[in-house]
Amino acid sequence: MKRLPRFAIGDGAAAAEIHGTVRVTGSELHHMRDVLRLDAGAEVLVYGPNGVKYTGRIAAFEPNAATIAVGEADPQQQESHCLILAVGMIKAVRMDLLIEKAAELNAAEFWPLKCTRSVVREPSLDRQERWRRISLAATKQSLRGRTMEIHEPIDVAAMIRGVPQTALAVTCIAGAEPLSSVIRRSADGLRVSPKAVVLAIGPEGDFTGEEVDLMCEAGFVMAGLGNSRLRSETAAIAALSIAEGIFTELENSKPGA
């Protein structure tokens, strides 16, 4: 089956249902027109932040947009789980890599944390925009239907306040019970769908004792990632891989899956 080129809707027209036409702009327009060199009439797939996908055809090119005539939304299953990754900010190149891999590993949201030991505490607006471009590119490369949302940088106290009420909140820390055991034990207790899990990872030098105490008081569960000493980005990737694998396994093991 032919795989259609995928493009994000760039003008905010990502409503639950779209009828008629939508516009592709910005870097997505450049990729469509100048890199892939698609012509009017080419069949494409477009999607928005809500994850709804539409097949369509390029109707026309304007100087700053492509008009896409779309049909009905492609049928899709609701995500069974929602992984939120909160990581203490690290050096630029390693942060870029982490965001790319987090998007590929199906993280729904990325929360950059301004921790006491963070090397970077106030990333520039240009840097944050770069993170969003990386997330979009990784989404397209991995054939995901929903782009990982990049939040504004926050401190640990704000992260705690932002945890969804029904979510399992986990702090990854050396020496604790394995993360796989924590998630398996807790998964059946998450009765809402999607099942939300917040994975908190410290920066270089890890969380301070005060930050860990704050999270413990707020109900975060401590979980470990093995006996090795891991860099922040390695720990985050490992945690996401474990969580995504377990939820996928549990979903596939349901009757009729």
Buried (B, 14 or more C-beta within 10 A) or exposed (E): EEEBBBBBBBEEBBEEEBEEEBBBBEBBBEBBBEEEEBEEEBEBBBBBEEBBBBBBBBBEBEEEBBBBBBEEBEEEEEBBBBBBBBBBBBEEEBBBBBBBBBBBBBBBBBBBBBBBEBBBBEBEEEBBEBBBBBBBBBBBEEEBBBBBBBBEBBBBEBBBEBBEEEBBBBBBBBEBEEBBEBBEEBBEEBEEEBBBBBBBBBBBEBBBEEBBEBBEEBEBBBBBBEEEEBEBBBBBBBBBBBBBEBBEEBBEEEEEE
